[in-house]
Amino acid sequence: MKMKPIYIILIVLVFSCTKNFIPPSSTCVDNIDFLQSSSVHPKADTLQHILDEYISLGVPGATMLLADQNGIWIGSSGFADIKRGIVMQPCHILKPGSVAKMIIGNLIWQLQEDGLLNINDLIGDYIPEVAAAITNGDRITIKMLLNHTSGIYQIGRDLNFNLAVVNDFTRPWTADEIIQYFTDKPATNEPGEELNYSNTNTLISELIIEAVTSKSVDVVLDEMVFSPLGMQNSVYYDYSTEFPLDHLAQGYLDFSNDEKDIQNVSDVNPGSGNGYTGLYTNAEDMYLFMKAVFVDHSLISSTSLDTILNSFVISSGGSYASSSGGIHQQDIHFFGDSLHAYGHSGGDIGYTANVIYIKELQTIVVLNYNYGTQFSTPIGSELYNMKRALYGAVVNP
């Protein structure tokens, strides 16, 4: 397959980059309780076989957690660091990309329950200067940010922003630096009219969180999510310093698109730390978050959750729906009408994730891969097939 110009630019810049913010991976200590429960889980052999099968097809590494009526199974396959030969463990940290949006949405609802904001308020009530820079900014509510019906220009598709990213892969982008790329840009739709997914929505949500708390979002996340839930393997990271933990799995991508050589792109920063990405976590910590939201109701109330789950707006293709709480209904074509999978998927340039709670089965599934799906590659297609195979094993008796 002929390489696109963007691939050529990326290859040159990645291998000429001299700054290294992501340290080599090291081994980590797995949760012994989860390992013991995994050994007796009735689906252990099936799930491990699927992971191993797709790793043999070229996927660098993967971790998975399944929590259902039979207990918790956690497993992994492949490598966290190919160069150093570090085998992937369930405890390894990966970057779940847009899964961060679901946690940012949860923060918004926590702040609403605390009386600090209302999702039906206009964004201009909290960040008037930013609202003034956005087309239709005087008519957009916080709720429209969370369910992606605001119509705000998608920063992730802006050519000038993407060129700025590839010109300095490890630049620690701030929101103020990104705002210029969507100032006065055309809207995709009238406010509230339809769903058009946009990273810009979550960047603005982060700015609102910081405005009402007078704290940076990483501090708010730690105080309101990470620390209360004991998420000790989770950080919100923006590339302004070296990554603080040593058991992060390296992220990979097949730039040449030939299924032969994959490149380590862990140091590439496409805007980390601005709401729509920046979360680094592992399968266990994501389980703790999903359990808190959907089972224990320890972050937001069951009343708030019910309101969120009754607010879905479906995408034009019908494959997912977005809610007023940053929670999606995922993989509708796979689960059909009989099962509802609530959560979020995510991807960064070297990582991919799927995190869901299947309501009817009272089941939590966390899938993490250290391979990116931003570009169409054969290995990326195998990740899709892998996900479907694992979901099939989860839902079948």
RAFEN-V467780 format. One record per run of one state. SS is the DSSP state (2 for helix, 1 for strand, 0 for the rest). FROM is the first residue (numbers start at 1). LEN is the number of residues. Records with the same first field share a line. If there is no record, write none. Layout:
SS->FROM-LEN + FROM-LEN
This chain:
0->1-4 + 17-15 + 40-4 + 56-5 + 69-2 + 82-4 + 88-5 + 95-4 + 114-8 + 126-2 + 133-4 + 140-1 + 147-8 + 158-1 + 168-7 + 180-19 + 214-3 + 230-5 + 237-11 + 249-3 + 254-9 + 265-14 + 282-1 + 297-5 + 310-3 + 315-6 + 323-5 + 330-2 + 336-5 + 349-2 + 362-1 + 370-1 + 372-6 + 396-2
2->5-12 + 32-8 + 44-12 + 99-15 + 123-3 + 128-5 + 137-3 + 142-5 + 155-3 + 159-9 + 175-5 + 199-15 + 217-13 + 283-14 + 302-8 + 332-4 + 359-3 + 378-18
1->61-8 + 71-11 + 86-2 + 93-2 + 122-1 + 141-1 + 235-2 + 248-1 + 252-2 + 263-2 + 279-3 + 313-2 + 321-2 + 328-2 + 341-8 + 351-8 + 363-7 + 371-1
